[in-house]
Amino acid sequence: MIRTQIYLTDRQRSELAAISKTFGKKQSELIREAVDSLIDKAGHSRREIVLREAAGIWKDRANLPDFKAIRAEWDRD
């Protein structure tokens, strides 16, 4: 792990200390969990944005193969 310093407000520090006691976890562990949660949330949002931007990018292309015909070749009865 990499040591990192952060600045917390007095309220954040006291609330974090209370949560730490309640759950029996170290404050550093709670901070890592919160950062992981933020990373997961941001990752999902980034993926959704990329998918939305990519939707329909080929809709006006005329030089694409006939995907239905290709797919029909793959399908077996």
C-alpha positions in Angstrom: 0.0 0.0 0.0 1.0 3.6 -0.5 0.9 6.0 2.4 -1.3 9.0 1.6 -2.1 12.1 3.6 -5.6 13.7 3.4 -7.2 16.7 5.1 -10.5 16.2 6.9 -12.8 18.7 8.4 -13.4 18.5 12.1 -16.9 17.1 11.4 -15.5 14.5 9.0 -12.8 13.4 11.5 -15.2 13.0 14.4 -17.9 11.2 12.3 -15.2 8.9 10.9 -14.0 8.2 14.5 -17.5 7.3 15.6 -18.1 5.1 12.6 -14.8 3.4 13.2 -15.8 2.6 16.8 -19.3 1.4 15.8 -18.0 -1.0 13.1 -14.8 -2.0 14.9 -12.7 -1.0 11.9 -9.7 1.2 11.6 -10.3 4.7 10.1 -7.9 3.9 7.3 -9.9 0.8 6.4 -13.1 2.8 6.2 -11.4 5.4 4.0 -10.1 2.7 1.6 -13.6 1.2 1.4 -15.1 4.7 0.7 -12.5 5.3 -2.1 -13.2 1.8 -3.6 -16.9 2.6 -3.6 -16.3 5.9 -5.3 -14.1 4.3 -7.9 -16.7 1.6 -8.6 -19.5 4.2 -9.0 -17.4 6.4 -11.2 -16.3 3.4 -13.3 -19.9 2.5 -14.0 -20.7 6.1 -14.9 -17.8 6.3 -17.3 -18.8 3.0 -19.0 -22.4 4.2 -19.4 -21.2 7.5 -21.0 -18.9 5.6 -23.4 -21.7 3.2 -24.4 -24.2 6.1 -25.0 -21.6 7.9 -27.1 -20.9 4.7 -29.1 -24.6 3.9 -29.7 -25.5 4.3 -33.3 -22.1 5.2 -34.6 -22.5 2.9 -37.6 -26.2 3.7 -38.4 -25.4 5.8 -41.5 -22.7 3.6 -42.9 -23.5 2.1 -46.3 -20.3 0.0 -46.7 -21.1 -2.6 -44.0 -21.7 -6.3 -44.7 -25.1 -7.8 -44.5 -25.0 -8.9 -40.8 -28.3 -10.7 -41.1 -26.9 -13.0 -43.9 -23.7 -13.6 -41.9 -25.7 -14.4 -38.8 -27.9 -16.8 -40.8 -24.8 -18.7 -41.8 -23.9 -19.2 -38.1 -27.4 -20.3 -37.1 -28.0 -24.0 -37.4 -31.3 -25.8 -37.3 
